[in-house]
Amino acid sequence: MYLRHVAPLLEMDTAQLSKIEKGLRQLKREQIPILANILKVEEDELLTLWVADQIIDVTKRIRPIRMQQRKFF
């Protein structure tokens, strides 16, 4: 399935979907059911992966802050 076919179904352009595919941008929560339907997979399966990505994204943001707070002698 081509990005140019899927992107309009998710109400986005091909460039945005490409960034999501490459991990440079996050898919919105409300797009999960649409994508599950397109891919013919369980919505819960995609939602689990989406939540995992959200957790990873948050921990990436927290780690640099903690490193800055450490004091080295």
C-alpha positions as CSV (number, residue, x, y, z in Angstrom):
1,M,0.0,0.0,0.0
2,Y,1.4,3.3,-1.0
3,L,1.7,6.4,1.3
4,R,-0.1,8.5,-1.3
5,H,-3.1,6.2,-0.9
6,V,-3.1,6.1,2.9
7,A,-2.3,9.7,3.6
8,P,-5.7,11.2,2.4
9,L,-7.6,8.6,4.5
10,L,-5.7,9.9,7.6
11,E,-6.4,13.5,6.4
12,M,-2.7,14.4,6.0
13,D,-0.3,14.7,3.1
14,T,2.2,12.2,2.0
15,A,5.1,14.1,3.5
16,Q,3.5,14.0,7.0
17,L,2.8,10.3,6.8
18,S,6.4,9.7,5.6
19,K,7.7,11.5,8.7
20,I,5.5,9.3,10.9
21,E,6.8,6.2,9.1
22,K,10.4,7.3,9.7
23,G,9.7,8.1,13.4
24,L,10.3,11.8,13.0
25,R,6.7,12.7,13.9
26,Q,4.0,11.2,16.1
27,L,0.7,9.8,14.9
28,K,-2.3,11.4,16.6
29,R,-4.4,9.2,19.0
30,E,-7.5,9.8,17.0
31,Q,-5.9,8.5,13.8
32,I,-5.3,5.0,15.4
33,P,-8.7,3.6,14.6
34,I,-8.5,4.8,11.0
35,L,-5.1,3.3,10.5
36,A,-6.1,0.0,12.1
37,N,-9.0,-0.2,9.7
38,I,-6.8,0.6,6.7
39,L,-4.2,-2.0,7.8
40,K,-6.9,-4.5,8.9
41,V,-5.3,-5.0,12.3
42,E,-6.7,-4.8,15.8
43,E,-7.0,-1.2,17.1
44,D,-5.7,-2.3,20.5
45,E,-2.5,-3.6,18.9
46,L,-1.8,-0.3,17.3
47,L,-2.8,1.6,20.4
48,T,-0.4,-0.4,22.5
49,L,2.4,0.4,20.1
50,W,1.4,4.1,20.0
51,V,1.4,4.3,23.9
52,A,4.9,2.7,23.9
53,D,6.1,5.3,21.5
54,Q,4.7,8.0,23.7
55,I,6.5,6.6,26.7
56,I,9.8,6.4,24.8
57,D,9.4,10.0,23.6
58,V,8.8,11.3,27.2
59,T,11.8,9.4,28.6
60,K,14.0,10.8,25.8
61,R,13.0,14.3,26.9
62,I,13.5,13.6,30.6
63,R,17.0,12.1,30.3
64,P,18.8,15.2,29.0
65,I,17.2,17.3,31.8
66,R,18.5,14.9,34.5
67,M,21.9,14.9,33.0
68,Q,22.0,18.8,33.2
69,Q,20.9,18.7,36.8
70,R,23.8,16.4,37.9
71,K,26.7,18.2,39.4
72,F,30.2,16.9,38.7
73,F,33.1,17.6,41.0
